[in-house]
């Protein structure tokens, strides 16, 4: 399975929720979070 790298640009509550969601997904990696 291919791994997709996802970057989150932003801060706050929504970025935190996105990071938590990405952590729980298969085939997805949080690459850059700022």
Order of alpha helices (4+ residues) and beta strands (2+ residues): beta-alpha-beta
